[in-house]
Amino acid sequence: MLLEKIVAQAHATPQKIAFIHNGVACSYAEFAQALTYARHFFAQQRLPAHSVVVLCVEHLAQAWVLGIALRNLGLTTVSVGQASEVNQLGLDTISCLLTWAPENPPDLTALAARCTCRWLNVPASFHPTDAPAEPTPAQHPGGHIIQTSGTTGAYKKILRDAVAEASTLDLHAQINGISAASMVYVRDFPLWTAGGYRWPLLSWHQGASVVFQQGQDFHLPLLEQPLTHAFATPMTLMFVLHAPELPVRRNDALRLLVTGGAMPRTLVVALKLRLTQQVYAVLASTEALTVSATRIDDLDDLARHQIHPARQVQVVDETEQLLPAGKVGLLRIKILDGVSGYLNDVPASRAFFRDGYFYPGDLAVFHADGRLALCGRVTDVINVLGSKIATAPLEAALQNQLTVDAVCLLSLAPPGADEEVYVAIESQRNLTEAELQTAAQTLLAHLGRVHFHFFRQLPRNPMGKVLRLALRQQLLARLARPD
């Protein structure tokens, strides 16, 4: 398990950097010692076996120390951004709400009482004289609960079992090209997200070094550290386009792995010019993990994912029969680590998990060369005069033609009006009427009348995905206002 891996690495290379948090380095020896002390501290607290501990700790490196120690004791962890979010988790096995004293949390005694759990404010440091030299492995380490992106309007939870998860870590490190020699930049993605949890986990499992950067100076590690890998979403990389004054150091040894959504072509060009020639489009999900990391050598690679040979990805029809190359159908991905559904959500589990496969709701097609292209989502389909039209291909085409940051198509029926197509555009520049008319005529003529609306920033979740439900509500509110 992870704690034992870190301790072994500390014995082999005690001075090797385990992580750098906002410029402050911690060796594997120091990491292992902190984990040993934290585990001993929690063992003394006698938290109920197999219960859930809610981590409300902003400092990512410290949250990892506490979380690894808790899971090694057989407890399950879940992370929240604010203590008040514990009420929204919908979990009946929570035994403890955990904070960290240096962050000066408010008195949470009343909140913990309402949630029928304990509030534990962990001290800044602990040095028990009777702490064991090395931790004793738990018979079955606890898991970690990740929350999905919530693009359907409601967040869902996935419980990752530590033992089953460990069986896939080497494969996913291989897919992402991570080894013991890697220095991996994970920025500030929170522990409740798949990336914020998986990227450090994969790295430490291989004995690599992890770089966290919390705050606003996200470009600093690009200048200061010999990074080999960086994980990001398109949204978190927009500073390359919109803040060209920020200094960055071009590093072609850096593998930039971009996930969470399609990259605009203009962004890819800027990334290759300013950051690295090694830009990868990663196809992954919280539920089924990573299935491909495709290097973008040509801009056409953006839409053609090269599935890793160890991952089983299929395109099927509505009767779940395999479709040949060239036929658009439903995407499904073979589950590797035993996840069979969402936590405490039977209806959603039945809809998206079947017979060992995860159905993400994407339409896809395999090309003759074996590469996979996404053709929109089943749930992101607009109905135009009875015709069902997937939005993703149109959004990508509009984004590239107009050279804007993002495009989202919605079919709306404002009060007292017919249902029509609305195009939400995220752009930092003002588009001309001629540009919009050309786009409408060349790409959207089959949709009838369309309406363009501009946003400096579309509503997004922490991973950068557009929240379509929130956008729909914003547009309807805008349309309801008098001119």
C-alpha positions in Angstrom: 0.0 0.0 0.0 1.0 3.6 -0.4 2.3 4.3 3.1 4.6 1.2 3.0 5.8 2.3 -0.5 6.8 5.7 0.9 8.6 4.2 3.9 10.5 1.8 1.5 11.4 4.7 -0.7 12.6 6.6 2.4 14.9 3.7 3.3 16.3 3.5 -0.3 16.6 7.3 -1.0 16.0 9.2 2.2 17.1 12.6 0.8 15.1 12.3 -2.4 12.3 14.9 -2.7 8.9 13.5 -2.0 7.0 16.7 -2.6 7.5 20.5 -3.0 4.6 22.6 -1.6 4.7 26.3 -2.6 8.5 26.1 -3.0 9.2 24.2 0.3 10.7 20.7 -0.3 10.1 17.6 1.8 12.3 14.6 1.5 11.0 11.0 1.5 12.6 10.5 5.0 10.7 13.5 6.3 7.5 12.4 4.5 7.7 8.9 6.1 8.4 10.3 9.5 5.4 12.6 9.3 3.2 9.7 8.2 4.4 7.6 11.1 3.7 10.3 13.7 0.3 11.0 12.1 -0.7 7.4 12.1 0.3 7.0 15.7 -1.7 10.1 16.6 -4.8 8.8 14.9 -4.4 5.4 16.4 -4.6 7.0 19.9 -7.9 8.8 18.9 -9.7 5.4 18.6 -11.9 6.4 15.7 -14.6 3.7 14.9 -13.3 1.0 12.6 -14.4 1.3 8.9 -16.0 4.7 9.4 -15.6 7.8 7.2 -13.4 10.8 8.2 -14.1 14.1 6.4 -10.9 16.1 5.6 -11.4 19.8 5.7 -7.8 20.8 5.2 -6.8 23.4 2.6 -3.0 22.7 2.7 -2.7 19.9 0.1 0.5 18.3 1.3 -0.8 18.2 4.9 -4.1 16.8 3.8 -2.2 14.0 2.0 -0.2 13.2 5.2 -3.3 13.0 7.3 -5.3 11.1 4.7 -2.6 8.4 4.0 -2.3 7.8 7.8 -6.0 7.5 8.3 -6.4 5.1 5.3 -3.6 3.0 6.6 -5.6 2.5 9.8 -8.5 1.1 7.8 -10.6 4.3 7.8 -12.2 5.8 4.6 -11.5 9.5 3.8 -13.4 12.1 1.8 -12.3 15.7 1.3 -14.4 18.9 1.2 -13.6 22.5 0.5 -15.7 23.9 3.3 -16.8 22.3 6.5 -20.4 23.1 5.8 -20.3 20.7 2.8 -20.3 17.8 5.2 -24.1 18.1 5.2 -24.2 17.6 1.5 -22.2 14.3 1.4 -25.2 12.1 2.2 -23.0 9.6 4.2 -24.3 8.0 7.3 -21.0 6.5 8.5 -19.1 9.7 9.1 -17.3 9.5 12.5 -15.1 12.6 12.4 -14.8 16.0 10.8 -11.1 16.7 10.7 -9.4 20.1 10.4 -5.8 21.4 10.9 -5.0 23.8 13.6 -2.6 26.1 11.7 -5.4 27.0 9.4 -7.4 28.5 12.3 -10.7 26.8 11.6 -13.8 28.2 13.4 -15.3 26.3 16.3 -17.1 23.4 14.5 -18.5 21.7 17.6 -22.1 22.6 16.7 -21.8 21.5 13.1 -20.2 18.2 14.2 -23.0 17.6 16.7 -25.6 18.2 14.0 -23.8 15.6 11.9 -23.6 13.3 14.9 -19.8 13.0 14.5 -16.7 14.2 16.3 -14.7 17.4 15.4 -10.9 16.8 15.6 -8.6 19.8 15.1 -5.2 18.2 14.4 -2.2 20.1 16.0 0.5 21.6 13.8 2.9 18.9 14.8 3.2 15.9 17.0 6.2 14.1 18.2 5.1 11.3 20.5 8.0 9.7 22.2 6.5 6.2 22.0 5.7 6.4 18.3 6.7 3.1 16.5 9.8 3.3 14.3 7.7 2.1 11.3 3.9 1.7 10.9 2.3 -1.6 11.1 0.2 -2.2 8.0 -3.6 -2.4 8.4 -5.1 -5.7 7.4 -7.2 -3.9 4.8 -6.4 -0.2 4.3 -9.4 2.1 3.9 -10.5 3.8 0.7 -11.0 7.3 -0.5 -14.3 8.8 -1.8 -14.0 11.0 -4.9 -16.8 13.2 -6.3 -17.6 13.4 -10.0 -17.7 16.6 -11.9 -21.4 17.1 -11.5 -22.0 18.2 -15.1 -25.5 16.6 -15.0 -26.4 18.9 -12.1 -25.8 16.6 -9.1 -22.4 15.4 -7.8 -22.0 11.7 -7.5 -19.5 9.8 -5.3 -17.1 7.0 -6.2 -15.5 4.9 -3.5 -12.0 3.7 -4.5 -11.0 0.6 -2.5 -7.3 0.7 -1.6 -6.4 -2.9 -2.4 -8.2 -3.0 -5.8 -6.9 0.4 -6.7 -3.3 -0.6 -6.0 -3.6 -3.3 -8.7 -4.0 -0.7 -11.4 -1.5 2.0 -10.3 1.5 0.6 -12.3 -0.6 0.5 -15.5 -1.8 4.0 -15.1 1.7 5.3 -14.3 2.8 3.6 -17.5 -0.1 5.2 -19.5 1.0 8.7 -18.2 4.8 7.9 -18.5 5.5 8.4 -14.8 8.6 6.7 -13.3 10.8 7.0 -10.2 12.8 9.7 -12.1 9.7 11.9 -12.6 8.9 15.3 -11.1 5.2 15.7 -11.5 3.4 19.1 -11.2 -0.2 18.7 -10.0 -0.9 22.4 -9.2 -3.7 22.8 -6.7 -6.4 20.3 -7.7 -8.4 19.4 -4.5 -8.4 15.9 -3.1 -12.1 15.4 -3.8 -11.4 15.4 -7.6 -10.1 12.4 -9.5 -7.0 14.3 -10.7 -6.2 15.8 -7.4 -6.3 12.4 -5.8 -4.9 10.1 -8.6 -1.9 12.2 -9.8 0.0 12.3 -6.5 -1.0 8.8 -5.8 0.4 7.5 -9.0 3.6 9.5 -8.6 4.4 8.4 -5.0 3.6 4.8 -5.9 6.4 5.0 -8.4 8.8 6.8 -6.0 8.5 10.1 -8.0 8.5 13.7 -6.8 5.3 15.8 -6.6 5.0 19.5 -6.9 2.0 21.4 -5.4 1.4 25.1 -5.9 -1.5 26.7 -4.1 -2.2 30.4 -4.5 -2.0 32.5 -7.7 1.6 31.9 -8.8 1.0 28.8 -10.8 3.7 29.6 -13.3 6.5 29.6 -10.7 7.2 25.8 -10.8 7.5 26.1 -14.6 10.3 28.5 -14.0 12.0 27.0 -10.9 11.7 23.2 -11.1 13.0 20.6 -13.5 9.5 19.3 -14.2 9.0 16.1 -16.3 5.2 16.0 -16.1 2.4 18.5 -15.6 -1.3 17.7 -15.3 -3.8 20.4 -16.2 -7.2 21.1 -17.7 -7.7 23.5 -20.6 -9.1 26.1 -18.3 -6.1 26.1 -16.0 -3.8 26.6 -19.0 -5.6 29.6 -20.4 -3.0 31.9 -18.8 -0.8 31.0 -21.7 -3.2 32.7 -24.0 -4.6 35.5 -21.8 -1.6 36.4 -19.7 1.4 36.4 -22.1 3.2 38.7 -19.7 3.7 35.9 -17.2 7.2 34.5 -17.5 7.5 30.8 -18.3 10.4 28.6 -19.3 10.1 26.5 -22.4 11.0 22.9 -21.4 10.6 20.3 -24.1 11.5 17.5 -21.6 8.1 18.3 -20.0 5.2 16.1 -20.8 2.0 18.2 -20.5 -1.0 16.0 -19.9 -4.3 17.8 -20.5 -7.6 16.4 -19.4 -11.1 17.4 -18.5 -12.2 18.7 -21.9 -11.1 19.5 -25.4 -8.3 22.0 -26.0 -8.8 24.8 -28.5 -6.4 24.7 -31.4 -5.1 28.1 -30.5 -4.3 26.9 -27.0 -2.3 24.0 -28.3 -0.3 26.2 -30.6 0.5 28.6 -27.7 1.4 25.7 -25.4 3.9 24.3 -27.9 5.4 27.7 -28.4 5.7 28.7 -24.8 5.8 25.6 -22.6 6.7 22.3 -24.4 6.4 20.4 -27.6 5.1 17.4 -25.6 1.4 18.1 -25.3 -0.9 15.2 -24.7 -4.7 14.9 -24.8 -5.8 12.6 -22.0 -9.1 10.7 -22.2 -10.2 9.8 -18.7 -13.1 9.7 -16.3 -13.5 9.6 -12.5 -15.3 6.3 -12.9 -13.1 4.3 -15.4 -9.8 6.1 -15.0 -7.4 6.9 -17.9 -7.8 5.1 -21.2 -5.5 7.1 -23.4 -2.8 9.8 -23.4 -2.4 10.9 -27.1 0.5 13.1 -28.1 -0.6 16.0 -30.2 2.0 16.0 -33.0 -0.6 17.3 -35.5 -3.7 19.4 -34.6 -5.9 16.6 -36.1 -4.7 14.4 -33.2 -6.9 16.5 -30.9 -10.0 14.6 -32.1 -8.4 11.2 -32.5 -7.5 9.4 -29.3 -5.1 6.5 -29.3 -6.4 4.0 -26.8 -3.8 2.3 -24.6 -3.6 -1.4 -25.6 -4.3 -2.5 -22.0 -7.6 -0.7 -21.8 -10.8 -2.2 -23.3 -12.9 0.5 -25.0 -15.8 -0.3 -27.2 -18.5 1.5 -29.3 -21.9 -0.3 -29.2 -25.4 0.3 -30.4 -28.5 0.6 -28.2 -28.7 -3.2 -27.8 -25.1 -3.2 -26.6 -23.9 -4.9 -29.8 -20.4 -4.0 -31.0 -20.3 -1.5 -33.9 -17.7 -1.6 -36.7 -15.3 1.2 -37.5 -17.0 4.2 -39.0 -20.3 3.7 -37.1 -21.3 6.1 -34.3 -22.6 4.6 -31.1 -22.4 4.5 -27.4 -19.0 4.5 -25.7 -18.3 2.0 -23.0 -15.1 1.3 -21.0 -14.2 -1.9 -19.2 -13.8 -1.3 -15.4 -10.4 -2.5 -14.0 -10.6 -2.0 -10.3 -14.0 -3.3 -9.3 -16.0 -0.1 -9.2 -19.6 -1.1 -9.9 -21.5 2.1 -9.3 -22.0 5.4 -7.4 -22.0 5.4 -3.7 -25.6 5.5 -2.3 -27.1 6.1 -5.8 -28.7 3.0 -7.2 -30.6 4.6 -10.1 -27.5 6.4 -11.4 -25.4 3.3 -11.0 -27.9 1.2 -13.0 -27.9 3.9 -15.8 -24.1 4.2 -16.1 -22.6 0.8 -15.0 -23.6 -2.5 -16.6 -21.9 -5.9 -16.8 -18.5 -4.6 -15.8 -18.5 -1.6 -18.1 -18.9 2.1 -17.5 -21.1 4.0 -20.0 -20.1 7.7 -19.7 -22.9 8.9 -21.9 -20.6 9.8 -24.8 -21.2 9.1 -28.5 -18.1 7.9 -30.3 -16.7 6.3 -33.4 -13.6 4.2 -34.1 -11.7 5.2 -37.3 -10.2 2.6 -39.5 -6.8 3.2 -37.9 -8.1 2.2 -34.5 -8.3 5.8 -33.1 -11.4 6.9 -31.2 -13.2 10.2 -31.9 -15.9 11.5 -29.5 -19.0 12.8 -31.2 -20.8 14.5 -28.3 -22.7 13.3 -25.4 -26.0 11.5 -25.3 -27.1 14.0 -22.7 -25.7 16.9 -24.6 -28.0 16.5 -27.6 -30.3 19.3 -28.8 -33.6 18.7 -30.5 -34.1 20.8 -33.6 -37.5 20.3 -35.3 -37.4 16.7 -34.3 -33.8 16.0 -35.2 -31.4 15.0 -32.5 -28.1 16.8 -32.9 -25.0 16.2 -30.8 -23.5 19.5 -29.7 -19.8 18.6 -29.2 -18.7 18.6 -32.9 -20.4 21.9 -33.5 -19.0 23.4 -30.4 -15.5 22.4 -31.4 -15.9 23.7 -34.9 -17.2 27.0 -33.8 -14.5 27.4 -31.2 -11.8 26.8 -33.8 -13.4 29.0 -36.5 -14.1 31.9 -34.1 -10.8 31.4 -32.2 -12.6 31.8 -28.9 -12.0 30.1 -25.5 -15.1 28.0 -25.4 -18.5 27.5 -27.0 -21.6 25.8 -25.6 -24.8 25.1 -27.5 -28.1 24.9 -25.7 -31.7 24.5 -26.8 -33.9 26.8 -24.8 -37.5 27.9 -24.7 -37.7 31.2 -22.8 -41.1 32.0 -21.3 -43.6 32.9 -24.1 -41.2 31.9 -26.9 -40.5 28.9 -29.0 -37.6 26.6 -28.4 -34.5 27.7 -30.3 -30.7 27.2 -30.3 -28.6 29.5 -28.2 -24.8 29.7 -28.6 -22.9 30.8 -25.4 -19.4 32.0 -26.3 -16.6 32.5 -23.8 -14.2 35.1 -25.2 -11.9 37.8 -24.0 -12.2 39.7 -27.3 -15.3 41.2 -29.0 -16.4 39.4 -32.1 -17.8 41.3 -35.1 -21.3 40.7 -36.5 -19.6 39.6 -39.8 -17.7 36.8 -37.9 -20.9 35.6 -36.2 -22.9 35.6 -39.4 -20.2 33.7 -41.3 -20.1 31.1 -38.5 -23.9 30.8 -38.5 -24.1 30.3 -42.3 -21.2 27.8 -42.6 -21.7 25.7 -39.5 -25.2 26.3 -38.0 -27.5 26.8 -41.0 -29.2 23.5 -40.4 -30.2 24.6 -36.9 -32.5 27.4 -38.1 -32.5 30.6 -36.1 -29.7 30.8 -33.6 -28.9 33.4 -30.8 -25.4 34.3 -29.8 -24.6 35.3 -26.2 -21.2 36.3 -24.8 -19.6 35.5 -21.5 -16.2 36.5 -20.1 -16.3 33.2 -18.3 -18.7 30.3 -18.5 -19.7 28.6 -15.3 -17.3 25.7 -14.6 -16.5 23.1 -12.0 -13.0 22.9 -10.3 -11.8 20.7 -13.1 -12.8 23.3 -15.7 -15.8 21.5 -17.3 -18.7 23.7 -18.3 -21.7 23.4 -16.0 -24.5 23.2 -18.6 -27.3 23.3 -16.0 -25.9 26.5 -14.4 -25.3 28.0 -17.9 -28.9 27.2 -18.8 -30.1 29.0 -15.7 -27.9 32.0 -16.4 -29.2 32.3 -19.9 -32.8 32.0 -18.9 -32.3 34.7 -16.3 -30.6 37.0 -18.9 -33.5 36.4 -21.3 -36.1 37.2 -18.7 -34.6 40.7 -18.0 -36.0 43.6 -20.0 -33.7 45.1 -22.6 
